[in-house]
């Protein structure tokens, strides 16, 4: 009963925070189109108060990732435009990792029991893959760029992966993607849609990253389970 009470409280807090963000209208400004149309206004605001905007950007991204809101990509694109490729990527990776850690801890210490009980059959295959391939399995999911960020974080929290390993995998897995999104932000004026970011060189780069992540998985098939 105590576990259900704690879970319900945390879910209520997340719901309240989500409703507050929705009612504030901030989600309407976290789209590719809005950022593209208002890029000059944003740029001028950052130039007048750089530190304040860095902190605001970081806090927003932490909250977005922690609440699993599906607006990470346009926000990271905005970071690339406002702060440049290098700093934009750095701020985004640090903030997103902090948000991912908050969600990871929340799932592990609050939701884990109820999720495992309800979706035990669906989690069984994932757990077997994690036991066999270790953190490289999560890297593959990151580099495929088709599995939502929060699902990867949730699945990781339901394993015996250490927090330190989770942070390392999150940084390694998100860095290449965020570099591309930050680059798209710098080239914001020439892009018509998010799909324009994925040119042939970019696709080949992701294919190489995916191949590198798959190599240890192929090797570990012959070595048995790995430690997380």
C-alpha positions in Angstrom: 0.0 0.0 0.0 2.8 2.4 0.8 4.5 1.7 -2.6 1.2 2.5 -4.4 0.8 5.7 -2.4 4.3 6.9 -3.2 3.8 6.0 -6.9 0.5 7.9 -7.0 2.1 11.0 -5.4 4.9 11.1 -7.9 2.6 10.6 -10.8 0.4 13.4 -9.6 3.4 15.7 -9.3 4.5 14.9 -12.9 0.9 15.4 -14.2 0.7 18.7 -12.4 4.0 19.8 -13.9 3.0 18.6 -17.3 -0.3 20.5 -17.2 1.4 23.6 -16.0 3.9 23.5 -18.9 1.0 22.9 -21.3 -1.1 25.7 -20.0 1.9 28.1 -20.1 2.0 27.6 -23.9 5.7 26.8 -23.9 5.1 23.7 -26.0 3.9 25.9 -28.8 7.3 27.6 -28.9 9.3 24.4 -28.9 8.7 23.5 -32.5 11.0 23.7 -35.5 8.7 26.2 -37.3 8.4 28.6 -34.4 12.2 28.6 -33.8 12.9 29.2 -37.5 10.4 32.1 -37.6 11.7 33.8 -34.4 15.4 33.0 -34.7 16.6 36.6 -34.9 14.6 37.6 -31.8 16.0 34.7 -29.9 19.6 35.5 -31.0 19.3 39.1 -29.9 17.9 38.1 -26.5 20.8 35.7 -25.9 23.4 38.4 -26.9 21.9 40.8 -24.2 22.0 38.2 -21.4 24.0 35.2 -22.3 24.4 33.5 -18.8 20.7 33.9 -18.0 19.7 32.3 -21.3 22.2 29.4 -20.8 20.7 28.7 -17.4 17.2 29.0 -18.7 17.9 26.7 -21.6 19.6 24.1 -19.4 16.7 24.1 -16.8 14.1 23.8 -19.6 15.9 20.9 -21.2 16.3 19.1 -17.8 12.6 19.4 -17.1 11.7 18.4 -20.7 13.8 15.2 -20.5 12.8 14.4 -16.9 9.1 14.7 -17.8 9.6 12.7 -21.1 8.1 15.5 -23.2 8.5 14.8 -27.0 10.1 18.2 -27.8 13.7 17.4 -27.2 14.8 17.7 -30.9 13.6 21.3 -31.6 15.0 22.4 -28.2 18.4 21.0 -29.0 18.2 22.6 -32.5 17.5 25.9 -30.8 20.6 25.4 -28.6 22.8 25.0 -31.6 21.4 28.2 -33.1 21.7 30.2 -29.9 25.0 29.0 -28.6 26.8 27.4 -31.6 27.7 23.8 -32.4 30.2 23.2 -29.7 28.7 25.0 -26.7 25.1 24.2 -27.9 26.0 20.5 -27.9 27.8 20.7 -24.6 24.8 22.5 -22.8 22.3 20.1 -24.4 24.2 16.9 -23.5 24.8 18.0 -19.9 21.2 19.1 -19.4 19.6 16.1 -21.1 21.8 13.8 -19.1 20.7 15.4 -15.9 17.1 15.1 -16.9 17.6 11.5 -17.9 19.2 10.7 -14.5 16.2 12.2 -12.7 13.8 10.0 -14.8 16.1 7.0 -14.3 16.0 7.4 -10.5 12.3 8.0 -10.5 11.5 4.9 -12.5 14.0 2.7 -10.5 12.9 3.8 -7.0 9.2 4.6 -7.6 7.8 3.0 -10.7 9.9 -0.1 -11.1 7.8 -2.6 -9.1 4.5 -1.6 -10.8 6.0 -1.5 -14.3 7.7 -4.9 -13.9 4.5 -6.4 -12.6 2.3 -5.1 -15.4 4.7 -5.5 -18.3 6.9 -8.5 -17.1 6.5 -10.4 -20.4 7.5 -7.5 -22.6 10.5 -6.7 -20.4 11.8 -10.2 -20.4 13.3 -10.1 -23.9 14.9 -6.7 -23.2 16.4 -7.9 -20.0 17.9 -10.9 -21.7 19.5 -8.7 -24.3 20.9 -6.4 -21.6 22.3 -9.4 -19.7 24.0 -10.7 -22.8 25.2 -7.6 -24.5 25.4 -5.0 -21.7 25.5 -1.2 -22.3 26.3 -1.6 -26.0 22.7 -2.7 -26.5 21.5 0.7 -25.3 24.0 2.4 -27.5 22.5 0.6 -30.5 19.1 1.9 -29.5 20.4 5.4 -29.3 22.2 5.3 -32.6 19.2 3.8 -34.4 17.4 7.1 -33.5 14.0 5.5 -33.8 13.4 4.6 -30.1 12.2 7.5 -28.0 14.7 8.8 -25.5 12.5 8.2 -22.5 11.8 4.6 -23.4 15.6 3.9 -23.4 15.9 5.6 -20.1 12.9 3.7 -18.7 14.2 0.3 -19.8 17.7 1.0 -18.5 16.2 1.9 -15.0 14.5 -1.5 -14.9 17.8 -3.4 -15.2 20.6 -3.7 -12.7 22.7 -1.2 -14.6 24.6 1.2 -12.3 23.9 4.9 -12.4 27.5 5.6 -13.4 27.2 3.3 -16.4 23.8 4.8 -17.3 25.4 8.3 -17.4 28.2 7.1 -19.6 25.9 5.4 -22.0 23.5 8.4 -22.1 26.4 10.8 -22.9 27.9 8.5 -25.5 24.6 7.8 -27.1 23.2 11.3 -27.2 26.4 13.1 -28.2 26.4 12.3 -32.0 22.7 13.0 -32.3 23.0 16.3 -30.5 26.0 17.4 -32.6 23.8 16.9 -35.7 20.9 18.8 -34.2 23.2 21.6 -33.0 24.7 21.8 -36.5 21.1 22.1 -37.9 20.5 24.9 -35.5 23.5 26.8 -36.9 22.2 26.3 -40.4 18.7 27.1 -39.3 18.1 29.6 -42.1 18.8 27.1 -44.9 16.6 24.3 -43.5 13.0 23.8 -44.4 12.4 20.8 -42.2 14.1 18.5 -39.7 14.4 15.9 -42.4 16.9 18.2 -44.3 19.5 17.5 -41.6 19.9 13.9 -42.7 22.1 14.2 -45.7 24.0 11.3 -47.2 27.2 12.1 -45.1 25.2 12.3 -41.9 23.4 8.9 -42.7 26.8 7.3 -43.4 28.2 8.7 -40.1 25.3 7.1 -38.2 25.8 3.9 -40.1 29.4 3.9 -38.9 28.4 4.6 -35.3 25.9 1.8 -35.4 28.4 -0.6 -36.8 30.9 0.3 -34.0 28.2 -0.2 -31.4 27.2 -3.6 -32.9 30.7 -5.0 -33.0 31.0 -5.6 -29.2 27.5 -7.1 -29.3 28.6 -9.6 -31.9 31.7 -10.4 -30.0 29.9 -10.8 -26.7 27.6 -13.4 -28.2 30.5 -15.8 -27.8 31.5 -14.7 -24.3 28.3 -14.9 -22.4 26.6 -12.2 -20.1 28.4 -9.1 -19.3 28.4 -7.0 -16.1 26.4 -3.8 -16.0 
